[in-house]
Each structure stands twice: as structure tokens, then as C-alpha cells.
């Protein structure tokens, strides 16, 4: 549990730097509101997952050997685009006020952020193979998970990621932050296609799962 606390604190410190250094001030209300709510979400999620699926913390602590080379490269750009949401919002709403976004849209951002956090936690709670990198986890007895949100779509973690990224930009009051969020979303779509293809070719039982759960991301859409 100590390691989890240290990692969470370090991650939040990075968020503070990415938000408030570009903002150039510490009296940024939306920045502090976002940070406080994010910290509460992360803490609650970690405590819940520690109870229902503690193995997930080992799975997600690093990129494991066997991760596809294409995914290692894609992750550099994907994580960069996702992290860019924060400093862009800091420059926009925190410093220059380009967007002048109303609190109604900020509230919508928190609705999306909440949905994304709940969806991510649900997916991690039922799937011990929820690693940060794409690979066939033969060392961990990799098999198809088709319970919980995986009975609805094949990649619920990615569905939640889309909600999280859009929610972050809006919660921080920045239309401009939707640009890196959109770039990250495009890269995520590419990752979904490649990962789905890899699982279909390499994971036993996945082809049958595809017939049972037809949609990757959103029911009746894709």
C-alpha cells in the first residue's frame, strides 16, 4: 500500500507542475478544483481496486517485456498528447483566458470525468490483464475476459479514456485543450484497431468473443 501511495502522490505532483507552471499563478480556482476532485477519484479507485483486484497494481506498474514494439512507439505519442491537455488548459484558462468557458460546460466536463473514472475502475476491477502495454500475457495465463463492462463492449477501458480526456479539457475550462485530447483520441482509435487485430490472431477464444460482443467501443456504433 505504501508503494501505491507514493506512486499516486508522485503522479499528482506531476499534474500540479503541468497545470500551474503554464498557468503562471497559484490562485487558479479551476485548476485547484480539478486537482482536488482528481485526487479524491484516484484515492477512492485505488482503495476499491486494492480490495477487489489487488493484482492490477502489479500489472500496471510498468511496461512489461513482450509489449509489442508498435505499441511502445505509439504510447510515446499517445501519452504525450494526453499529458498535453493539462499545460494547454493551464495556458488557456489559467493564464490567458482564451476560451472564457462558462461553468455549465465545466460541469459537463466533471460529468464526463466521473463517468470515465467509474468506467476505468469497473474495467480494472474485473480484468487482471489490464496492463499499460499491448502484449499477449502468456506468463500470466492470459484469457478472454467477458464479464462486467466487457460483456457490453470489447474495450471498455478505452471508452472510459475518451470520456476522461474530453472531461479533463472541459473541467479545466479550455476549448483549446480539446485539441490534444482529440489527437490522443485519434491515436487511441489506431491502438484499438491494432490491439483488436492482435488479440484476434493470438489470444485463444477471442474470435468467439468477437462474435458474442460485436462492438469495440460503443454499442451499435463501433
C-alpha positions in Angstrom: 0.0 0.0 0.0 2.9 2.3 0.7 4.1 2.0 -2.9 0.7 2.8 -4.2 0.5 5.9 -2.0 4.0 7.1 -3.2 3.1 6.5 -6.9 -0.2 8.3 -6.5 1.5 11.3 -4.8 4.2 11.4 -7.5 1.5 11.4 -10.2 -0.4 14.2 -8.6 2.7 16.2 -8.2 3.3 15.9 -11.9 -0.2 17.1 -12.5 0.4 20.1 -10.3 3.5 21.0 -12.3 1.8 20.5 -15.7 -1.1 22.7 -14.6 0.3 25.5 -12.5 3.6 26.2 -14.2 1.9 27.1 -17.5 -0.8 28.9 -15.6 1.9 31.1 -14.0 -0.1 31.5 -10.8 -1.4 29.5 -7.9 -4.7 31.2 -7.4 -6.3 29.3 -10.3 -9.7 28.1 -9.0 -10.5 25.6 -11.8 -7.0 24.1 -11.5 -7.3 23.5 -7.8 -10.9 22.2 -8.1 -9.7 19.8 -10.8 -6.7 18.7 -8.7 -8.9 18.1 -5.6 -11.5 16.1 -7.4 -8.9 14.1 -9.3 -7.1 13.2 -6.1 -10.4 12.1 -4.5 -11.2 9.9 -7.5 -7.7 8.3 -7.6 -7.8 7.6 -3.9 -11.3 6.0 -3.9 -10.4 4.0 -7.0 -7.2 2.7 -5.5 -8.8 1.7 -2.3 -11.6 -0.1 -4.1 -9.2 -1.9 -6.5 -7.0 -2.9 -3.6 -10.0 -4.8 -2.2 -11.4 -6.4 -5.3 -8.4 -6.8 -7.6 -5.1 -6.1 -5.9 -3.2 -7.8 -8.7 -4.0 -4.9 -11.0 -1.3 -2.8 -9.3 1.4 -5.2 -10.2 0.1 -5.4 -13.8 0.0 -1.6 -14.3 3.2 -0.6 -12.5 5.3 -0.7 -15.7 5.5 -1.7 -19.4 6.2 -5.4 -19.3 8.6 -7.5 -21.5 6.8 -8.7 -24.6 4.9 -5.5 -25.2 4.5 -5.0 -29.0 7.1 -2.7 -30.5 4.5 -0.7 -32.4 2.7 -0.1 -29.1 5.8 1.1 -27.3 6.2 3.7 -30.1 2.5 4.6 -30.2 2.5 5.1 -26.4 5.1 7.8 -26.6 2.8 9.9 -28.8 -0.4 8.9 -27.0 0.8 9.7 -23.5 2.4 12.9 -24.8 -0.9 14.0 -26.3 -2.9 13.1 -23.2 -0.4 14.9 -20.9 -0.5 18.0 -23.1 -4.2 18.5 -22.2 -3.0 19.9 -18.8 -0.5 22.6 -19.8 -2.7 23.7 -22.7 -5.5 24.2 -20.2 -3.1 26.0 -17.8 -2.0 28.4 -20.5 -5.6 28.9 -21.7 -7.9 29.2 -18.6 -5.1 29.7 -16.1 -3.1 32.4 -17.8 -4.5 33.9 -20.9 -8.2 33.2 -20.7 -8.6 32.4 -24.4 -11.7 30.2 -24.0 -13.8 32.1 -21.4 -15.8 28.9 -20.9 -19.0 29.0 -18.8 -19.3 26.9 -15.7 -22.1 24.9 -17.4 -19.5 23.3 -19.7 -17.1 22.9 -16.8 -19.9 21.0 -15.0 -20.4 18.8 -18.1 -16.6 18.1 -18.0 -17.0 16.8 -14.5 -19.9 14.5 -15.5 -17.7 13.1 -18.3 -14.7 12.8 -15.9 -16.8 11.0 -13.3 -18.1 8.6 -15.9 -14.6 7.9 -17.2 -13.2 7.3 -13.8 -16.0 4.9 -12.9 -15.7 3.1 -16.2 -12.0 2.7 -15.9 -12.3 1.4 -12.3 -15.0 -1.1 -13.3 -12.9 -2.4 -16.2 -9.8 -2.8 -14.0 -11.9 -4.4 -11.2 -12.9 -7.3 -13.4 -9.8 -7.6 -15.7 -6.5 -8.6 -14.1 -4.9 -8.3 -17.5 -5.5 -4.6 -17.8 -1.8 -3.7 -18.4 -0.5 -0.4 -19.8 1.1 -2.1 -22.8 -0.3 -4.3 -25.5 1.0 -7.9 -25.4 -0.1 -11.5 -25.1 0.3 -12.2 -21.4 1.3 -15.9 -21.6 3.2 -15.5 -18.4 0.0 -14.6 -16.6 -2.4 -17.2 -18.1 -4.0 -14.6 -20.4 -7.6 -15.5 -21.3 -10.6 -13.7 -22.6 -12.5 -11.6 -20.0 -16.2 -11.2 -20.9 -17.8 -10.1 -17.6 -18.7 -6.7 -16.3 -18.3 -4.0 -19.0 -16.6 -6.5 -21.3 -20.0 -8.1 -21.8 -21.1 -4.8 -23.4 -18.1 -3.7 -25.5 -14.7 -5.3 -26.1 -12.6 -2.3 -24.9 -14.4 -0.5 -22.1 -11.2 0.9 -20.8 -10.7 2.9 -24.0 -14.3 4.0 -23.9 -13.6 5.4 -20.5 -10.4 7.0 -21.7 -12.3 9.0 -24.3 -14.7 10.3 -21.6 -11.7 11.1 -19.3 -9.8 13.1 -22.0 -12.8 15.2 -23.0 -13.8 15.6 -19.4 -10.4 16.9 -18.4 -10.4 19.6 -21.1 -13.9 20.8 -20.2 -13.4 20.6 -16.4 -10.3 22.8 -16.8 -12.3 25.4 -18.7 -10.4 25.1 -22.0 -11.7 24.6 -25.5 -8.1 24.6 -26.7 -7.3 21.6 -24.6 -9.7 19.6 -26.7 -7.1 19.7 -29.5 -4.5 17.5 -27.7 -7.5 15.5 -26.4 -8.7 15.0 -30.0 -5.2 14.0 -31.1 -5.0 11.4 -28.3 -8.4 10.1 -29.3 -7.3 9.6 -32.9 -4.2 7.7 -31.7 -6.3 5.7 -29.3 -8.6 4.6 -32.2 -5.5 3.4 -34.1 -4.4 1.5 -31.0 -7.8 -0.1 -30.6 -7.7 -1.4 -34.2 -4.2 -2.8 -33.9 -4.8 -4.3 -30.5 -8.1 -5.9 -31.5 -6.3 -7.5 -34.5 -3.5 -8.8 -32.3 -6.0 -10.3 -29.8 -8.0 -11.9 -32.7 -4.8 -13.5 -34.1 -3.1 -14.5 -30.9 -5.5 -14.9 -28.0 -7.4 -18.2 -27.8 -11.1 -17.7 -27.7 -11.0 -14.1 -28.8 -12.5 -14.8 -32.2 -15.6 -16.4 -30.5 -15.7 -13.4 -28.1 -15.9 -11.1 -31.1 -19.0 -12.9 -32.3 -20.6 -12.5 -28.9 -19.6 -8.9 -28.3 -19.7 -7.2 -31.7 -18.7 -3.7 -30.8 -15.3 -2.4 -29.8 -16.0 0.9 -28.2 -19.7 1.9 -28.3 -22.7 -0.3 -28.6 -24.5 -0.1 -32.0 -21.8 2.3 -33.3 -18.3 0.7 -33.5 
